[in-house]
Amino acid sequence: MIFEINLLAGKMLILQHKVIDVLKVCPRFITEHHHFEYKEKMRDKWGESIFRNVVPTADFSISSEENIGETHKKFAKTRRGANLLYLENDQLRVIICGD
């Protein structure tokens, strides 16, 4: 078992060095790919996080609803608390290319 783990670790090290070599050759393609993936994930995340509620009003200087801030906070807590997506802490992969 330890032999297999050691063999796998060695192959992963070789693979890491090959990835670094590829990043040196064509970093623009890889960063554009990850940028596209990042923008897509952020668009999905923002689409699930922003809710629209239209309230018609005749005068914009006067609030048409009472305690609108508290109402929005309660709505956000109930909406986000029920959604499992907000409980997960998925992270986006970031690759930093050195000189």
VOPA-389273 format. One record per atom (N, C-alpha, C, O): residue number from 1; residue in one letter; atom name; z, x, y. Coordinates in nm, 2 decimals, always signed. Example, Ala and Ser with C-alpha at 12.3 -4.5 7.8 and 13.67 -1.06 7.14 Angstrom:
2
NUFI, k, r, a, up, east, north
NUFI, 1, A, N, +0.78, +1.32, -0.57
NUFI, 1, A, CA, +0.78, +1.23, -0.45
NUFI, 1, A, C, +0.78, +1.32, -0.33
NUFI, 1, A, O, +0.85, +1.42, -0.33
NUFI, 2, S, N, +0.71, +1.28, -0.22
NUFI, 2, S, CA, +0.71, +1.37, -0.11
NUFI, 2, S, C, +0.79, +1.29, +0.00
NUFI, 2, S, O, +0.80, +1.34, +0.11
***
This chain:
99
NUFI, k, r, a, up, east, north
NUFI, 1, M, N, +0.00, +0.08, -0.12
NUFI, 1, M, CA, +0.00, +0.00, +0.00
NUFI, 1, M, C, +0.00, +0.09, +0.13
NUFI, 1, M, O, -0.08, +0.06, +0.22
NUFI, 2, I, N, +0.08, +0.19, +0.13
NUFI, 2, I, CA, +0.09, +0.28, +0.25
NUFI, 2, I, C, -0.04, +0.35, +0.26
NUFI, 2, I, O, -0.08, +0.38, +0.37
NUFI, 3, F, N, -0.10, +0.39, +0.15
NUFI, 3, F, CA, -0.23, +0.46, +0.16
NUFI, 3, F, C, -0.34, +0.37, +0.23
NUFI, 3, F, O, -0.41, +0.42, +0.31
NUFI, 4, E, N, -0.34, +0.24, +0.19
NUFI, 4, E, CA, -0.44, +0.15, +0.25
NUFI, 4, E, C, -0.41, +0.14, +0.40
NUFI, 4, E, O, -0.51, +0.13, +0.48
NUFI, 5, I, N, -0.29, +0.13, +0.44
NUFI, 5, I, CA, -0.25, +0.11, +0.58
NUFI, 5, I, C, -0.30, +0.24, +0.66
NUFI, 5, I, O, -0.35, +0.23, +0.77
NUFI, 6, N, N, -0.27, +0.36, +0.60
NUFI, 6, N, CA, -0.31, +0.48, +0.66
NUFI, 6, N, C, -0.46, +0.49, +0.67
NUFI, 6, N, O, -0.51, +0.54, +0.78
NUFI, 7, L, N, -0.53, +0.45, +0.57
NUFI, 7, L, CA, -0.68, +0.45, +0.57
NUFI, 7, L, C, -0.73, +0.36, +0.68
NUFI, 7, L, O, -0.82, +0.39, +0.76
NUFI, 8, L, N, -0.67, +0.24, +0.69
NUFI, 8, L, CA, -0.71, +0.14, +0.79
NUFI, 8, L, C, -0.69, +0.19, +0.93
NUFI, 8, L, O, -0.77, +0.17, +1.02
NUFI, 9, A, N, -0.57, +0.26, +0.95
NUFI, 9, A, CA, -0.54, +0.31, +1.08
NUFI, 9, A, C, -0.64, +0.42, +1.12
NUFI, 9, A, O, -0.68, +0.42, +1.24
NUFI, 10, G, N, -0.68, +0.50, +1.03
NUFI, 10, G, CA, -0.77, +0.61, +1.06
NUFI, 10, G, C, -0.91, +0.55, +1.10
NUFI, 10, G, O, -0.97, +0.60, +1.19
NUFI, 11, K, N, -0.95, +0.44, +1.03
NUFI, 11, K, CA, -1.08, +0.38, +1.06
NUFI, 11, K, C, -1.07, +0.31, +1.19
NUFI, 11, K, O, -1.17, +0.30, +1.27
NUFI, 12, M, N, -0.96, +0.25, +1.23
NUFI, 12, M, CA, -0.94, +0.19, +1.36
NUFI, 12, M, C, -0.95, +0.29, +1.47
NUFI, 12, M, O, -1.00, +0.26, +1.58
NUFI, 13, L, N, -0.89, +0.40, +1.45
NUFI, 13, L, CA, -0.90, +0.51, +1.55
NUFI, 13, L, C, -1.04, +0.55, +1.57
NUFI, 13, L, O, -1.08, +0.57, +1.69
NUFI, 14, I, N, -1.12, +0.57, +1.46
NUFI, 14, I, CA, -1.26, +0.61, +1.48
NUFI, 14, I, C, -1.34, +0.50, +1.55
NUFI, 14, I, O, -1.42, +0.52, +1.64
NUFI, 15, L, N, -1.31, +0.37, +1.52
NUFI, 15, L, CA, -1.37, +0.26, +1.58
NUFI, 15, L, C, -1.34, +0.25, +1.73
NUFI, 15, L, O, -1.42, +0.23, +1.82
NUFI, 16, Q, N, -1.21, +0.28, +1.77
NUFI, 16, Q, CA, -1.17, +0.29, +1.91
NUFI, 16, Q, C, -1.25, +0.39, +1.98
NUFI, 16, Q, O, -1.30, +0.37, +2.10
NUFI, 17, H, N, -1.27, +0.51, +1.93
NUFI, 17, H, CA, -1.35, +0.61, +1.99
NUFI, 17, H, C, -1.50, +0.57, +2.01
NUFI, 17, H, O, -1.56, +0.61, +2.11
NUFI, 18, K, N, -1.55, +0.50, +1.91
NUFI, 18, K, CA, -1.69, +0.46, +1.92
NUFI, 18, K, C, -1.70, +0.35, +2.03
NUFI, 18, K, O, -1.80, +0.35, +2.10
NUFI, 19, V, N, -1.60, +0.26, +2.04
NUFI, 19, V, CA, -1.61, +0.16, +2.15
NUFI, 19, V, C, -1.60, +0.23, +2.29
NUFI, 19, V, O, -1.67, +0.19, +2.38
NUFI, 20, I, N, -1.52, +0.33, +2.30
NUFI, 20, I, CA, -1.51, +0.41, +2.42
NUFI, 20, I, C, -1.64, +0.47, +2.46
NUFI, 20, I, O, -1.69, +0.48, +2.57
NUFI, 21, D, N, -1.71, +0.53, +2.35
NUFI, 21, D, CA, -1.84, +0.59, +2.38
NUFI, 21, D, C, -1.95, +0.48, +2.42
NUFI, 21, D, O, -2.03, +0.51, +2.51
NUFI, 22, V, N, -1.94, +0.36, +2.36
NUFI, 22, V, CA, -2.03, +0.26, +2.40
NUFI, 22, V, C, -2.00, +0.21, +2.55
NUFI, 22, V, O, -2.10, +0.19, +2.62
NUFI, 23, L, N, -1.88, +0.21, +2.58
NUFI, 23, L, CA, -1.84, +0.17, +2.72
NUFI, 23, L, C, -1.89, +0.27, +2.82
NUFI, 23, L, O, -1.93, +0.24, +2.93
NUFI, 24, K, N, -1.90, +0.40, +2.78
NUFI, 24, K, CA, -1.95, +0.50, +2.87
NUFI, 24, K, C, -2.10, +0.49, +2.89
NUFI, 24, K, O, -2.15, +0.52, +3.00
NUFI, 25, V, N, -2.17, +0.44, +2.79
NUFI, 25, V, CA, -2.32, +0.43, +2.79
NUFI, 25, V, C, -2.36, +0.31, +2.87
NUFI, 25, V, O, -2.45, +0.32, +2.96
NUFI, 26, C, N, -2.30, +0.19, +2.84
NUFI, 26, C, CA, -2.35, +0.07, +2.91
NUFI, 26, C, C, -2.23, -0.02, +2.95
NUFI, 26, C, O, -2.21, -0.12, +2.89
NUFI, 27, P, N, -2.16, +0.03, +3.05
NUFI, 27, P, CA, -2.04, -0.05, +3.10
NUFI, 27, P, C, -2.08, -0.18, +3.17
NUFI, 27, P, O, -2.00, -0.28, +3.16
NUFI, 28, R, N, -2.19, -0.18, +3.24
NUFI, 28, R, CA, -2.23, -0.30, +3.31
NUFI, 28, R, C, -2.25, -0.42, +3.22
NUFI, 28, R, O, -2.20, -0.53, +3.26
NUFI, 29, F, N, -2.32, -0.41, +3.11
NUFI, 29, F, CA, -2.34, -0.52, +3.02
NUFI, 29, F, C, -2.21, -0.57, +2.97
NUFI, 29, F, O, -2.19, -0.70, +2.96
NUFI, 30, I, N, -2.12, -0.49, +2.93
NUFI, 30, I, CA, -1.99, -0.53, +2.87
NUFI, 30, I, C, -1.91, -0.60, +2.98
NUFI, 30, I, O, -1.85, -0.70, +2.95
NUFI, 31, T, N, -1.90, -0.54, +3.10
NUFI, 31, T, CA, -1.82, -0.61, +3.20
NUFI, 31, T, C, -1.88, -0.74, +3.24
NUFI, 31, T, O, -1.80, -0.83, +3.27
NUFI, 32, E, N, -2.01, -0.75, +3.25
NUFI, 32, E, CA, -2.07, -0.88, +3.28
NUFI, 32, E, C, -2.04, -0.98, +3.17
NUFI, 32, E, O, -2.02, -1.10, +3.20
NUFI, 33, H, N, -2.04, -0.94, +3.05
NUFI, 33, H, CA, -2.01, -1.03, +2.94
NUFI, 33, H, C, -1.87, -1.08, +2.95
NUFI, 33, H, O, -1.84, -1.20, +2.94
NUFI, 34, H, N, -1.78, -0.99, +2.98
NUFI, 34, H, CA, -1.63, -1.03, +2.99
NUFI, 34, H, C, -1.61, -1.11, +3.12
NUFI, 34, H, O, -1.53, -1.20, +3.12
NUFI, 35, H, N, -1.69, -1.08, +3.22
NUFI, 35, H, CA, -1.67, -1.16, +3.34
NUFI, 35, H, C, -1.72, -1.30, +3.32
NUFI, 35, H, O, -1.65, -1.40, +3.37
NUFI, 36, F, N, -1.83, -1.32, +3.25
NUFI, 36, F, CA, -1.88, -1.46, +3.22
NUFI, 36, F, C, -1.77, -1.53, +3.14
NUFI, 36, F, O, -1.75, -1.65, +3.16
NUFI, 37, E, N, -1.72, -1.46, +3.04
NUFI, 37, E, CA, -1.61, -1.53, +2.95
NUFI, 37, E, C, -1.49, -1.57, +3.03
NUFI, 37, E, O, -1.43, -1.67, +3.02
NUFI, 38, Y, N, -1.45, -1.48, +3.13
NUFI, 38, Y, CA, -1.34, -1.50, +3.21
NUFI, 38, Y, C, -1.36, -1.62, +3.30
NUFI, 38, Y, O, -1.28, -1.71, +3.31
NUFI, 39, K, N, -1.48, -1.63, +3.36
NUFI, 39, K, CA, -1.51, -1.74, +3.45
NUFI, 39, K, C, -1.52, -1.87, +3.37
NUFI, 39, K, O, -1.47, -1.98, +3.42
NUFI, 40, E, N, -1.57, -1.87, +3.25
NUFI, 40, E, CA, -1.57, -1.99, +3.17
NUFI, 40, E, C, -1.43, -2.04, +3.14
NUFI, 40, E, O, -1.41, -2.16, +3.14
NUFI, 41, K, N, -1.35, -1.95, +3.10
NUFI, 41, K, CA, -1.21, -1.99, +3.06
NUFI, 41, K, C, -1.13, -2.04, +3.19
NUFI, 41, K, O, -1.06, -2.14, +3.18
NUFI, 42, M, N, -1.15, -1.98, +3.30
NUFI, 42, M, CA, -1.09, -2.02, +3.42
NUFI, 42, M, C, -1.14, -2.16, +3.47
NUFI, 42, M, O, -1.06, -2.24, +3.51
NUFI, 43, R, N, -1.27, -2.18, +3.45
NUFI, 43, R, CA, -1.32, -2.31, +3.49
NUFI, 43, R, C, -1.26, -2.42, +3.40
NUFI, 43, R, O, -1.23, -2.53, +3.45
NUFI, 44, D, N, -1.25, -2.39, +3.27
NUFI, 44, D, CA, -1.19, -2.49, +3.18
NUFI, 44, D, C, -1.04, -2.51, +3.21
NUFI, 44, D, O, -0.99, -2.63, +3.21
NUFI, 45, K, N, -0.97, -2.41, +3.24
NUFI, 45, K, CA, -0.83, -2.42, +3.28
NUFI, 45, K, C, -0.81, -2.50, +3.41
NUFI, 45, K, O, -0.72, -2.58, +3.41
NUFI, 46, W, N, -0.89, -2.47, +3.51
NUFI, 46, W, CA, -0.87, -2.54, +3.64
NUFI, 46, W, C, -0.92, -2.68, +3.62
NUFI, 46, W, O, -0.86, -2.77, +3.68
NUFI, 47, G, N, -1.01, -2.71, +3.54
NUFI, 47, G, CA, -1.06, -2.85, +3.51
NUFI, 47, G, C, -0.95, -2.93, +3.45
NUFI, 47, G, O, -0.94, -3.05, +3.47
NUFI, 48, E, N, -0.87, -2.87, +3.37
NUFI, 48, E, CA, -0.76, -2.94, +3.31
NUFI, 48, E, C, -0.63, -2.95, +3.40
NUFI, 48, E, O, -0.54, -3.03, +3.37
NUFI, 49, S, N, -0.63, -2.87, +3.50
NUFI, 49, S, CA, -0.51, -2.86, +3.58
NUFI, 49, S, C, -0.52, -2.94, +3.71
NUFI, 49, S, O, -0.42, -2.98, +3.77
NUFI, 50, I, N, -0.64, -2.98, +3.75
NUFI, 50, I, CA, -0.65, -3.05, +3.88
NUFI, 50, I, C, -0.69, -3.19, +3.86
NUFI, 50, I, O, -0.78, -3.23, +3.78
NUFI, 51, F, N, -0.61, -3.28, +3.92
NUFI, 51, F, CA, -0.62, -3.42, +3.91
NUFI, 51, F, C, -0.66, -3.48, +4.04
NUFI, 51, F, O, -0.61, -3.44, +4.15
NUFI, 52, R, N, -0.74, -3.58, +4.04
NUFI, 52, R, CA, -0.79, -3.64, +4.17
NUFI, 52, R, C, -0.74, -3.78, +4.18
NUFI, 52, R, O, -0.75, -3.86, +4.09
NUFI, 53, N, N, -0.68, -3.81, +4.30
NUFI, 53, N, CA, -0.62, -3.94, +4.32
NUFI, 53, N, C, -0.67, -3.97, +4.47
NUFI, 53, N, O, -0.62, -3.91, +4.56
NUFI, 54, V, N, -0.76, -4.07, +4.48
NUFI, 54, V, CA, -0.81, -4.11, +4.61
NUFI, 54, V, C, -0.73, -4.22, +4.67
NUFI, 54, V, O, -0.71, -4.32, +4.61
NUFI, 55, V, N, -0.67, -4.20, +4.79
NUFI, 55, V, CA, -0.59, -4.29, +4.86
NUFI, 55, V, C, -0.66, -4.33, +4.99
NUFI, 55, V, O, -0.67, -4.24, +5.08
NUFI, 56, P, N, -0.72, -4.44, +5.01
NUFI, 56, P, CA, -0.79, -4.48, +5.14
NUFI, 56, P, C, -0.68, -4.49, +5.25
NUFI, 56, P, O, -0.58, -4.55, +5.23
NUFI, 57, T, N, -0.72, -4.44, +5.37
NUFI, 57, T, CA, -0.63, -4.45, +5.48
NUFI, 57, T, C, -0.71, -4.47, +5.61
NUFI, 57, T, O, -0.83, -4.42, +5.62
NUFI, 58, A, N, -0.65, -4.54, +5.70
NUFI, 58, A, CA, -0.72, -4.56, +5.83
NUFI, 58, A, C, -0.68, -4.45, +5.93
NUFI, 58, A, O, -0.76, -4.41, +6.02
NUFI, 59, D, N, -0.56, -4.39, +5.91
NUFI, 59, D, CA, -0.51, -4.28, +6.00
NUFI, 59, D, C, -0.46, -4.17, +5.92
NUFI, 59, D, O, -0.37, -4.18, +5.84
NUFI, 60, F, N, -0.53, -4.05, +5.94
NUFI, 60, F, CA, -0.49, -3.93, +5.86
NUFI, 60, F, C, -0.36, -3.87, +5.91
NUFI, 60, F, O, -0.30, -3.79, +5.83
NUFI, 61, S, N, -0.32, -3.90, +6.03
NUFI, 61, S, CA, -0.19, -3.84, +6.08
NUFI, 61, S, C, -0.07, -3.90, +6.02
NUFI, 61, S, O, +0.04, -3.84, +6.02
NUFI, 62, I, N, -0.08, -4.02, +5.96
NUFI, 62, I, CA, +0.03, -4.09, +5.90
NUFI, 62, I, C, +0.01, -4.10, +5.75
NUFI, 62, I, O, -0.09, -4.14, +5.70
NUFI, 63, S, N, +0.11, -4.05, +5.68
NUFI, 63, S, CA, +0.11, -4.06, +5.53
NUFI, 63, S, C, +0.11, -4.20, +5.48
NUFI, 63, S, O, +0.19, -4.28, +5.53
NUFI, 64, S, N, +0.02, -4.23, +5.39
NUFI, 64, S, CA, +0.01, -4.36, +5.34
NUFI, 64, S, C, +0.10, -4.39, +5.22
NUFI, 64, S, O, +0.12, -4.50, +5.18
NUFI, 65, E, N, +0.16, -4.28, +5.17
NUFI, 65, E, CA, +0.26, -4.30, +5.06
NUFI, 65, E, C, +0.39, -4.24, +5.09
NUFI, 65, E, O, +0.40, -4.14, +5.17
NUFI, 66, E, N, +0.50, -4.29, +5.04
NUFI, 66, E, CA, +0.63, -4.24, +5.06
NUFI, 66, E, C, +0.66, -4.13, +4.95
NUFI, 66, E, O, +0.62, -4.14, +4.84
NUFI, 67, N, N, +0.72, -4.02, +5.00
NUFI, 67, N, CA, +0.76, -3.91, +4.91
NUFI, 67, N, C, +0.65, -3.86, +4.82
NUFI, 67, N, O, +0.66, -3.85, +4.70
NUFI, 68, I, N, +0.53, -3.84, +4.88
NUFI, 68, I, CA, +0.41, -3.80, +4.80
NUFI, 68, I, C, +0.43, -3.67, +4.73
NUFI, 68, I, O, +0.38, -3.65, +4.62
NUFI, 69, G, N, +0.51, -3.57, +4.79
NUFI, 69, G, CA, +0.53, -3.45, +4.72
NUFI, 69, G, C, +0.61, -3.46, +4.59
NUFI, 69, G, O, +0.57, -3.40, +4.49
NUFI, 70, E, N, +0.71, -3.54, +4.60
NUFI, 70, E, CA, +0.79, -3.56, +4.48
NUFI, 70, E, C, +0.71, -3.64, +4.37
NUFI, 70, E, O, +0.72, -3.61, +4.25
NUFI, 71, T, N, +0.63, -3.73, +4.42
NUFI, 71, T, CA, +0.55, -3.81, +4.32
NUFI, 71, T, C, +0.45, -3.72, +4.25
NUFI, 71, T, O, +0.43, -3.73, +4.13
NUFI, 72, H, N, +0.39, -3.62, +4.33
NUFI, 72, H, CA, +0.30, -3.53, +4.26
NUFI, 72, H, C, +0.37, -3.44, +4.17
NUFI, 72, H, O, +0.31, -3.41, +4.06
NUFI, 73, K, N, +0.49, -3.39, +4.20
NUFI, 73, K, CA, +0.56, -3.30, +4.11
NUFI, 73, K, C, +0.60, -3.37, +3.98
NUFI, 73, K, O, +0.58, -3.31, +3.87
NUFI, 74, K, N, +0.64, -3.50, +3.99
NUFI, 74, K, CA, +0.68, -3.57, +3.87
NUFI, 74, K, C, +0.55, -3.59, +3.78
NUFI, 74, K, O, +0.56, -3.58, +3.66
NUFI, 75, F, N, +0.44, -3.63, +3.85
NUFI, 75, F, CA, +0.32, -3.65, +3.77
NUFI, 75, F, C, +0.27, -3.53, +3.70
NUFI, 75, F, O, +0.23, -3.53, +3.59
NUFI, 76, A, N, +0.28, -3.41, +3.77
NUFI, 76, A, CA, +0.24, -3.28, +3.72
NUFI, 76, A, C, +0.33, -3.25, +3.60
NUFI, 76, A, O, +0.28, -3.20, +3.50
NUFI, 77, K, N, +0.46, -3.27, +3.61
NUFI, 77, K, CA, +0.55, -3.23, +3.50
NUFI, 77, K, C, +0.52, -3.32, +3.38
NUFI, 77, K, O, +0.52, -3.26, +3.27
NUFI, 78, T, N, +0.50, -3.45, +3.40
NUFI, 78, T, CA, +0.47, -3.53, +3.28
NUFI, 78, T, C, +0.34, -3.50, +3.22
NUFI, 78, T, O, +0.32, -3.49, +3.10
NUFI, 79, R, N, +0.24, -3.47, +3.30
NUFI, 79, R, CA, +0.10, -3.44, +3.25
NUFI, 79, R, C, +0.10, -3.31, +3.18
NUFI, 79, R, O, +0.04, -3.30, +3.07
NUFI, 80, R, N, +0.16, -3.21, +3.24
NUFI, 80, R, CA, +0.16, -3.07, +3.18
NUFI, 80, R, C, +0.25, -3.06, +3.07
NUFI, 80, R, O, +0.23, -2.98, +2.98
NUFI, 81, G, N, +0.36, -3.13, +3.07
NUFI, 81, G, CA, +0.46, -3.12, +2.96
NUFI, 81, G, C, +0.41, -3.18, +2.83
NUFI, 81, G, O, +0.45, -3.14, +2.73
NUFI, 82, A, N, +0.32, -3.28, +2.84
NUFI, 82, A, CA, +0.27, -3.34, +2.72
NUFI, 82, A, C, +0.15, -3.26, +2.67
NUFI, 82, A, O, +0.11, -3.28, +2.55
NUFI, 83, N, N, +0.09, -3.17, +2.74
NUFI, 83, N, CA, -0.02, -3.10, +2.70
NUFI, 83, N, C, +0.02, -2.97, +2.64
NUFI, 83, N, O, +0.09, -2.89, +2.70
NUFI, 84, L, N, -0.02, -2.94, +2.52
NUFI, 84, L, CA, +0.02, -2.82, +2.45
NUFI, 84, L, C, -0.05, -2.69, +2.51
NUFI, 84, L, O, +0.00, -2.58, +2.48
NUFI, 85, L, N, -0.15, -2.71, +2.58
NUFI, 85, L, CA, -0.23, -2.60, +2.63
NUFI, 85, L, C, -0.14, -2.52, +2.73
NUFI, 85, L, O, -0.16, -2.40, +2.74
NUFI, 86, Y, N, -0.06, -2.59, +2.81
NUFI, 86, Y, CA, +0.03, -2.52, +2.90
NUFI, 86, Y, C, +0.15, -2.45, +2.84
NUFI, 86, Y, O, +0.21, -2.36, +2.90
NUFI, 87, L, N, +0.18, -2.49, +2.72
NUFI, 87, L, CA, +0.29, -2.42, +2.65
NUFI, 87, L, C, +0.24, -2.28, +2.59
NUFI, 87, L, O, +0.32, -2.19, +2.57
NUFI, 88, E, N, +0.11, -2.27, +2.56
NUFI, 88, E, CA, +0.05, -2.15, +2.51
NUFI, 88, E, C, +0.03, -2.05, +2.62
NUFI, 88, E, O, +0.00, -2.09, +2.74
NUFI, 89, N, N, +0.06, -1.93, +2.60
NUFI, 89, N, CA, +0.04, -1.83, +2.70
NUFI, 89, N, C, -0.08, -1.74, +2.66
NUFI, 89, N, O, -0.06, -1.62, +2.63
NUFI, 90, D, N, -0.20, -1.80, +2.65
NUFI, 90, D, CA, -0.32, -1.72, +2.61
NUFI, 90, D, C, -0.36, -1.63, +2.73
NUFI, 90, D, O, -0.36, -1.67, +2.84
NUFI, 91, Q, N, -0.39, -1.51, +2.69
NUFI, 91, Q, CA, -0.43, -1.41, +2.80
NUFI, 91, Q, C, -0.57, -1.37, +2.78
NUFI, 91, Q, O, -0.63, -1.37, +2.67
NUFI, 92, L, N, -0.63, -1.35, +2.89
NUFI, 92, L, CA, -0.77, -1.30, +2.90
NUFI, 92, L, C, -0.78, -1.15, +2.87
NUFI, 92, L, O, -0.69, -1.08, +2.92
NUFI, 93, R, N, -0.88, -1.11, +2.80
NUFI, 93, R, CA, -0.89, -0.97, +2.77
NUFI, 93, R, C, -0.95, -0.90, +2.89
NUFI, 93, R, O, -1.05, -0.95, +2.95
NUFI, 94, V, N, -0.90, -0.78, +2.92
NUFI, 94, V, CA, -0.95, -0.71, +3.04
NUFI, 94, V, C, -0.97, -0.57, +2.99
NUFI, 94, V, O, -0.88, -0.51, +2.93
NUFI, 95, I, N, -1.09, -0.51, +3.02
NUFI, 95, I, CA, -1.12, -0.38, +2.98
NUFI, 95, I, C, -1.14, -0.30, +3.10
NUFI, 95, I, O, -1.22, -0.34, +3.19
NUFI, 96, I, N, -1.07, -0.19, +3.11
NUFI, 96, I, CA, -1.08, -0.10, +3.23
NUFI, 96, I, C, -1.15, +0.02, +3.19
NUFI, 96, I, O, -1.11, +0.09, +3.10
NUFI, 97, C, N, -1.26, +0.05, +3.26
NUFI, 97, C, CA, -1.35, +0.16, +3.23
NUFI, 97, C, C, -1.31, +0.28, +3.31
NUFI, 97, C, O, -1.30, +0.27, +3.44
NUFI, 98, G, N, -1.27, +0.39, +3.25
NUFI, 98, G, CA, -1.24, +0.51, +3.33
NUFI, 98, G, C, -1.36, +0.60, +3.35
NUFI, 98, G, O, -1.46, +0.58, +3.29
NUFI, 99, D, N, -1.34, +0.69, +3.44
NUFI, 99, D, CA, -1.45, +0.78, +3.48
NUFI, 99, D, C, -1.47, +0.89, +3.37
NUFI, 99, D, O, -1.55, +0.98, +3.38
***
